[in-house]
Amino acid sequence: MDIPDYSEYGFEDFLMDADFRTWVTQPTPDTDAFWRRFVATHPELRKTISEAIWAVEHLTIQPYRLSAGSQERIWQRLDATYDRVIAERSALVDDESDSVVRPMPMLGRTWFRVAASLTGALLMAGAVWYTTRPPVQHTIQTALTEMKRVTLPDGSVVTLNRNSSLTYTDNWNEDRPREVWVDGEAFFAVQRHAATNATQPTRPSDAFIVHTNMMNVEVLGTKFDVNTRRGKARVVLNEGKVKLTRQREGVEESMMMRPGDLVDVIPAKEGFVKRRVKADNYDAWKSGQLQFDQTTIAEIIDVLEDTYGWQVTLNAPKLGKQTFSATVPASQPDLLLALLTESFGVKIRRHGNTVTID
């Protein structure tokens, strides 16, 4: 059998070549070796072949001869889809965030038309012919020295604290809950999808779920802080209503929170540990402040280690239970150390990231 002159092929030629599609979907050692040699010999076609491989893997392609009217209708549908995808991608990362989302290569509008018209291909999903895109997973991370503000596909805003990460996919629609995954600390201002007087989701997308390694936080529309540091998970509710759920030994535990509640989940303990707090104290970091209100020194040490990556050694154990109240700029942690020194008469030494309290 004669082998086509693949060096003359363009994207649409690879897309409609039966042998090429068979190699992508059902590779064998021989076909793998052939195409590896071909790409090595023709590096100028590497990008074209990569895009054709992606198309074969993600689209159902059926050769079909279309009338001019049908082609035009498909062009219009593909153009609208292309514009929508571009708009979605542009909105994924808030202007105030320097995070970069790098999903699969974006194929241009010309590609859509090539696939629909020049080859006479129909891109089929169900009963409608159109081009599709798999959901893209985005992970936004922060270093020890930065915070980021991220706008989610539904318009909800997440402020990500230092040394934290947020993960979500962009295929949000009315058929499923809005879901994100958090490691570290983040403050959520969730857009409400449910009716104003609704107390339960009436459709899947009404629910907004934050997943942590120890529990899930489900809301309709509210503001709250989630912290997963120190081997536990903590939620502080500013406004609205929150439902917490966790699995422990195969049994689901749940509870409802109201504004001003702080709830901890600790692996070794059953249920939820709840207490009343001033919620604003726990999200002051969003405005660049460290705010303490009758906070124990032990808890302040945790904040210093989590926020700045310090290693703090407390050689005066009784001091750990003492409480302290103050608000200091997060950019001046040494000021906090000076205040602690003056308030408790202790000696504090810092060398780089190592702090000793005697």
C-alpha positions as CSV (number, residue, x, y, z in Angstrom):
1,M,0.0,0.0,0.0
2,D,1.3,3.4,-1.0
3,I,2.1,5.8,1.9
4,P,0.9,9.3,1.3
5,D,3.4,12.1,1.2
6,Y,2.6,13.3,4.7
7,S,5.2,16.1,4.3
8,E,2.7,17.9,2.2
9,Y,-0.2,17.5,4.7
10,G,-1.9,20.3,6.6
11,F,-4.0,20.1,9.7
12,E,-7.2,19.1,7.8
13,D,-5.4,16.4,5.8
14,F,-4.1,14.7,9.0
15,L,-7.5,15.1,10.6
16,M,-9.3,13.2,7.8
17,D,-6.5,10.6,7.2
18,A,-7.8,7.2,8.3
19,D,-4.4,5.8,9.0
20,F,-3.4,8.9,11.1
21,R,-6.7,8.6,13.1
22,T,-6.1,4.9,13.7
23,W,-2.6,5.6,15.0
24,V,-3.9,8.2,17.4
25,T,-6.8,6.0,18.8
26,Q,-5.2,2.6,18.4
27,P,-1.4,2.9,18.3
28,T,0.8,-0.1,17.7
29,P,4.6,-0.4,18.1
30,D,5.0,-0.1,14.3
31,T,2.8,2.9,13.8
32,D,4.3,4.6,16.8
33,A,7.8,4.1,15.4
34,F,6.7,5.4,12.0
35,W,5.2,8.6,13.3
36,R,8.0,9.3,15.7
37,R,10.5,9.0,12.8
38,F,8.3,11.3,10.7
39,V,8.1,14.0,13.3
40,A,11.8,13.8,13.9
41,T,12.4,14.2,10.2
42,H,9.8,17.0,9.8
43,P,10.0,19.2,12.9
44,E,8.2,22.0,11.0
45,L,5.0,19.8,11.2
46,R,5.3,19.1,14.9
47,K,2.7,21.8,16.0
48,T,0.3,20.8,13.2
49,I,0.5,17.2,14.1
50,S,0.1,18.0,17.8
51,E,-3.1,19.9,17.1
52,A,-4.5,17.2,14.9
53,I,-3.8,14.6,17.6
54,W,-5.7,16.7,20.1
55,A,-8.6,17.0,17.7
56,V,-8.8,13.3,17.0
57,E,-8.7,12.5,20.7
58,H,-11.4,15.0,21.7
59,L,-13.8,15.2,18.8
60,T,-16.0,12.7,17.0
61,I,-15.3,13.2,13.3
62,Q,-17.6,11.8,10.6
63,P,-16.9,12.6,6.9
64,Y,-20.0,14.1,5.4
65,R,-20.7,16.3,2.4
66,L,-22.6,19.4,3.4
67,S,-24.7,21.8,1.4
68,A,-23.6,25.4,1.2
69,G,-26.5,26.4,3.5
70,S,-25.6,23.7,6.1
71,Q,-21.9,24.8,6.0
72,E,-22.9,28.4,6.7
73,R,-25.1,27.5,9.6
74,I,-22.3,25.4,11.1
75,W,-19.9,28.3,10.5
76,Q,-22.2,30.5,12.5
77,R,-22.5,28.0,15.4
78,L,-18.7,27.5,15.5
79,D,-18.0,31.2,15.4
80,A,-20.4,31.8,18.3
81,T,-18.7,28.9,20.2
82,Y,-15.3,30.3,19.5
83,D,-16.3,33.7,20.8
84,R,-17.8,32.3,23.9
85,V,-14.7,30.2,24.7
86,I,-12.5,33.2,24.3
87,A,-14.7,35.3,26.5
88,E,-14.7,32.6,29.2
89,R,-11.0,32.4,29.1
90,S,-10.6,36.1,29.4
91,A,-12.7,36.2,32.5
92,L,-11.1,33.3,34.3
93,V,-8.3,35.3,36.0
94,D,-9.1,38.6,37.7
95,D,-7.2,41.6,36.5
96,E,-5.8,42.0,40.0
97,S,-4.2,38.6,39.9
98,D,-0.9,37.8,38.3
99,S,-1.8,34.1,38.0
100,V,-1.5,32.6,34.6
101,V,-3.7,29.9,33.3
102,R,-2.2,27.7,30.7
103,P,-4.7,25.1,29.4
104,M,-4.4,23.1,26.2
105,P,-3.4,25.0,23.0
106,M,-6.1,27.2,21.7
107,L,-6.9,26.6,18.1
108,G,-7.9,29.6,16.1
109,R,-11.2,30.5,14.4
110,T,-9.7,29.3,11.1
111,W,-9.3,25.9,12.6
112,F,-13.0,25.7,13.4
113,R,-14.0,26.6,9.8
114,V,-11.4,24.2,8.4
115,A,-12.8,21.3,10.5
116,A,-16.4,22.2,9.5
117,S,-16.2,23.1,5.9
118,L,-12.9,22.5,4.0
119,T,-12.9,18.8,4.9
120,G,-16.6,18.5,5.0
121,A,-16.3,17.2,8.6
122,L,-19.1,17.3,11.1
123,L,-18.1,17.6,14.8
124,M,-20.9,15.9,16.6
125,A,-22.1,16.0,20.2
126,G,-25.4,14.3,20.7
127,A,-27.8,15.3,18.0
128,V,-26.1,18.7,17.4
129,W,-23.0,19.2,15.2
130,Y,-20.5,21.5,16.9
131,T,-17.0,21.7,18.3
132,T,-16.4,20.9,21.9
133,R,-13.7,21.6,24.5
134,P,-12.9,19.4,27.5
135,P,-13.0,21.1,30.9
136,V,-9.8,22.8,31.9
137,Q,-8.5,22.5,35.4
138,H,-7.0,25.6,36.9
139,T,-4.7,25.7,39.9
140,I,-3.8,29.1,41.3
141,Q,-0.9,29.1,43.8
142,T,0.6,31.8,46.0
143,A,4.1,32.1,47.4
144,L,5.0,33.1,51.0
145,T,5.2,36.7,49.9
146,E,2.1,37.2,47.9
147,M,-1.7,37.1,47.9
148,K,-4.0,36.8,44.9
149,R,-7.6,37.7,44.1
150,V,-9.3,35.3,41.7
151,T,-12.7,35.8,40.0
152,L,-14.4,32.4,39.4
153,P,-16.6,31.6,36.3
154,D,-19.8,32.5,38.2
155,G,-18.5,35.9,39.4
156,S,-17.6,34.7,42.9
157,V,-14.4,36.2,44.2
158,V,-11.7,34.3,46.1
159,T,-8.8,36.0,48.0
160,L,-6.0,33.6,48.3
161,N,-3.7,34.1,51.3
162,R,0.1,33.5,51.3
163,N,1.4,29.9,50.6
164,S,-2.0,28.6,49.5
165,S,-3.7,27.1,46.4
166,L,-7.1,27.1,44.8
167,T,-8.2,24.5,42.2
168,Y,-11.3,24.5,40.0
169,T,-12.5,23.5,36.5
170,D,-14.2,25.9,34.2
171,N,-17.1,23.7,33.1
172,W,-19.7,25.3,35.4
173,N,-23.3,25.0,34.4
174,E,-26.8,24.5,35.8
175,D,-26.4,20.7,35.9
176,R,-23.8,20.5,38.6
177,P,-22.7,22.3,41.8
178,R,-20.0,24.9,41.7
179,E,-17.0,23.3,43.2
180,V,-13.5,24.4,44.2
181,W,-10.6,22.8,46.2
182,V,-8.5,24.7,48.7
183,D,-5.2,24.1,50.5
184,G,-4.0,26.8,52.8
185,E,-6.2,29.8,53.4
186,A,-8.8,31.6,51.3
187,F,-11.6,34.1,51.8
188,F,-14.7,33.5,49.7
189,A,-17.4,36.0,48.6
190,V,-19.8,33.7,46.8
191,Q,-22.4,34.8,44.3
192,R,-25.8,33.6,45.1
193,H,-27.6,31.6,42.4
194,A,-30.6,30.5,44.4
195,A,-33.7,32.6,45.0
196,T,-33.4,35.3,47.7
197,N,-35.7,33.4,50.1
198,A,-34.4,29.9,49.3
199,T,-32.8,28.0,52.2
200,Q,-31.9,24.9,50.2
201,P,-30.6,24.5,46.6
202,T,-33.4,24.1,44.1
203,R,-31.1,23.2,41.2
204,P,-27.6,21.8,41.3
205,S,-25.8,25.0,40.4
206,D,-27.3,26.8,43.4
207,A,-24.8,25.0,45.6
208,F,-21.3,26.2,46.0
209,I,-19.0,23.6,47.6
210,V,-15.5,24.2,48.9
211,H,-13.6,20.9,49.3
212,T,-10.8,20.6,51.9
213,N,-8.8,17.5,53.0
214,M,-11.1,17.1,56.1
215,M,-14.5,18.5,55.3
216,N,-16.7,20.1,52.7
217,V,-18.2,23.6,53.0
218,E,-21.5,24.1,51.2
219,V,-23.1,27.5,50.7
220,L,-25.7,29.2,48.6
221,G,-24.2,32.7,48.7
222,T,-22.1,34.1,51.6
223,K,-18.8,35.3,52.9
224,F,-16.4,33.1,54.9
225,D,-12.8,32.2,55.5
226,V,-11.4,28.7,55.1
227,N,-8.1,27.6,56.6
228,T,-6.6,24.1,56.2
229,R,-3.3,24.6,57.9
230,R,-1.9,22.9,61.0
231,G,-3.4,19.5,60.3
232,K,-6.9,20.7,60.8
233,A,-9.6,22.6,58.9
234,R,-11.2,25.8,60.1
235,V,-14.1,27.9,58.8
236,V,-15.1,31.3,60.1
237,L,-18.4,32.6,58.8
238,N,-18.9,36.4,58.2
239,E,-22.4,36.4,56.7
240,G,-25.0,34.0,55.3
241,K,-25.4,30.4,56.1
242,V,-22.9,27.5,55.8
243,K,-23.3,23.7,56.0
244,L,-20.3,21.6,57.0
245,T,-20.0,17.9,56.2
246,R,-17.3,15.4,57.0
247,Q,-16.8,11.7,56.8
248,R,-15.5,9.9,59.8
249,E,-15.2,6.1,60.0
250,G,-17.7,5.8,57.2
251,V,-20.3,8.0,58.9
252,E,-21.3,11.5,57.6
253,E,-21.3,14.2,60.2
254,S,-22.8,17.7,59.5
255,M,-23.6,21.0,61.1
256,M,-25.0,24.4,60.2
257,M,-23.1,27.6,61.0
258,R,-24.3,31.1,61.6
259,P,-22.4,34.4,61.3
260,G,-19.7,34.8,63.9
261,D,-19.2,31.0,64.3
262,L,-15.7,29.5,64.1
263,V,-15.6,25.8,63.6
264,D,-12.6,23.5,63.7
265,V,-12.4,20.0,62.4
266,I,-9.6,17.9,64.0
267,P,-9.0,14.4,62.7
268,A,-8.7,12.8,66.2
269,K,-11.9,14.3,67.4
270,E,-15.5,13.5,66.6
271,G,-17.9,16.1,65.2
272,F,-17.1,19.8,65.0
273,V,-15.5,22.2,67.6
274,K,-17.4,25.5,67.5
275,R,-17.0,28.8,69.3
276,R,-18.1,32.4,68.8
277,V,-15.6,34.9,67.6
278,K,-15.3,38.3,65.9
279,A,-15.2,37.1,62.3
280,D,-13.4,40.2,61.0
281,N,-10.3,39.4,63.1
282,Y,-9.8,36.2,61.0
283,D,-9.8,37.8,57.6
284,A,-7.9,41.0,58.4
285,W,-5.0,39.5,56.4
286,K,-7.0,40.4,53.2
287,S,-6.3,44.1,53.9
288,G,-2.7,43.5,54.9
289,Q,-3.2,43.4,58.6
290,L,-2.5,40.9,61.4
291,Q,-5.3,41.4,63.9
292,F,-5.3,39.7,67.3
293,D,-8.1,39.9,70.0
294,Q,-7.3,38.0,73.2
295,T,-5.3,35.6,71.0
296,T,-3.0,33.2,72.8
297,I,0.8,33.4,72.1
298,A,0.7,29.8,70.9
299,E,-1.8,30.8,68.2
300,I,0.2,33.9,67.3
301,I,3.3,31.6,66.8
302,D,1.2,29.5,64.4
303,V,0.3,32.6,62.4
304,L,3.9,33.7,62.2
305,E,5.0,30.3,61.0
306,D,2.2,29.9,58.5
307,T,2.4,33.5,57.2
308,Y,6.1,34.0,56.9
309,G,7.5,30.4,56.8
310,W,9.4,31.0,60.1
311,Q,10.4,28.4,62.6
312,V,9.6,29.7,66.0
313,T,10.9,28.0,69.2
314,L,9.1,28.9,72.5
315,N,11.4,28.2,75.5
316,A,8.9,29.6,78.0
317,P,5.9,27.2,77.8
318,K,3.7,29.1,80.2
319,L,3.8,32.1,77.9
320,G,2.0,30.1,75.2
321,K,-1.3,30.4,77.2
322,Q,-1.0,34.2,77.6
323,T,-3.3,36.3,75.4
324,F,-2.5,39.3,73.4
325,S,-4.5,42.0,71.5
326,A,-3.1,44.2,68.8
327,T,-3.3,45.1,65.1
328,V,-0.1,45.4,63.1
329,P,0.7,45.6,59.4
330,A,1.4,42.2,57.9
331,S,4.4,43.8,56.2
332,Q,6.1,44.5,59.5
333,P,6.3,41.2,61.5
334,D,9.3,42.5,63.4
335,L,7.0,45.2,64.9
336,L,4.8,42.4,66.3
337,L,7.9,40.8,67.8
338,A,8.9,44.1,69.4
339,L,5.3,44.5,70.9
340,L,5.5,41.0,72.3
341,T,8.9,41.7,73.8
342,E,7.6,44.9,75.5
343,S,4.3,43.4,76.6
344,F,5.6,40.2,78.2
345,G,9.2,41.1,79.1
346,V,10.6,38.2,77.1
347,K,13.7,38.1,74.9
348,I,13.0,37.4,71.2
349,R,15.8,36.8,68.7
350,R,15.3,36.4,65.0
351,H,18.0,35.2,62.6
352,G,16.5,34.9,59.1
353,N,13.6,32.5,59.3
354,T,14.5,31.2,62.8
355,V,12.9,32.9,65.9
356,T,13.6,32.0,69.5
357,I,11.5,33.3,72.4
358,D,13.0,33.0,75.9
